[in-house]
Amino acid sequence: MDLRVLCVGDVVGNPGMDRIRRSLRFLKRKTGADLVIVNGENASVVGITPEQAEDILDAGADVITMGNHTFGKREIVSYLDDSPRIIRPANYAPQAPGRGYCILETKWGDVAVIDLIGRCNMDYGPDNPFLMAEKLLKQINTKLIFVEFHAEATSEKLAMGYMLDGRVSAVWGTHTHVPTADIQILPKGTGYVTDLGMTGPVHSVLGIRPELSIAKFRGDLTSRYQWADGPTKMEAVLFTIDTKTGLCTQAERVDLTDEDSSQR
C-alpha cells in the first residue's frame, strides 16, 4: 500500500495564509495526498500566531513545521506545548518550548515527522542537527519517517539527505523560499528535494515587497518588512512511499499559482 505525503513550502504573510485557506484542500484532493505537512513559521512574516496555526490545520494540514522564526510571536509558546501537531526544530536547546518531532497514528501505521534546523549561515548556534537526527532515529520505531531540514546552505541540506538515505522515507529543505529542481530518489530509496519553495506572493523577494529588500541591499534606511501584493502561489512536493519498505517510489513537484483556474 502506498502513502502519499504532500509537503508545502513556507507560508508567508496574509497572502500565503489566504492561499492555504483557498487551495490546500483542493491540492490535497488533486494529488490524492493522504497526509499534508506545511511549514508555517512565516505566517506572520516573522513567526506564527495560534490562530494562524489553527487555520492551517483547519485547511487540511496534518502537521505544521517551524524554523528560525519559531518564537517570532510570543503567544505561540504555550500553543507549542499544548498542540502535538505543530513542531519546532528538534535541535533547539532542550529547555525550549514545544517538541521536535511528532508521531501520527494512521491506517498505514505510525508516521513520524522530524523538524531540524541547520547551522550554516544562521544567526545562532543550535545543537548539531546531524547528531540530533542520529539520536532521534534510535528513539523512533517506525519505517515511515519524514524529515524537514530548515537550513540556508544547500550543501548542508544535501549532506543531511545522503546521511539519512535509506533510513527515512523523505527529506526536504525549507527556509530559502525558492523551489529547487533536484527532486529525486536518492540511491538507497529516500525521497529528496533541497527546497520546497514558498506559499505566498508571486512578485516578491521571498514573499516580501521587492522595494524593501532592494533598499536593504542598497544600504538605505529600511522600514519593517511587509508582504507583497498581487497573485499568489503554493509550491509543494508530493512523495509517494511504499509502506512495506518505508522507502520512496516517486517524488514530484505539484505547484499552484493564480493562473490555475480550477484551484478552488
Helices and strands as residue ranges (DSSP letters): E 2-8, E 10-11, H 13-31, E 35-39, H 50-58, E 63-65, H 76-82, E 86-87, E 101-106, E 109-117, H 129-139, E 144-150, H 154-164, E 170-174, E 184-185, E 191-193, E 198-201, H 210-218, E 232-234, E 236-242, E 247-253, E 256-257
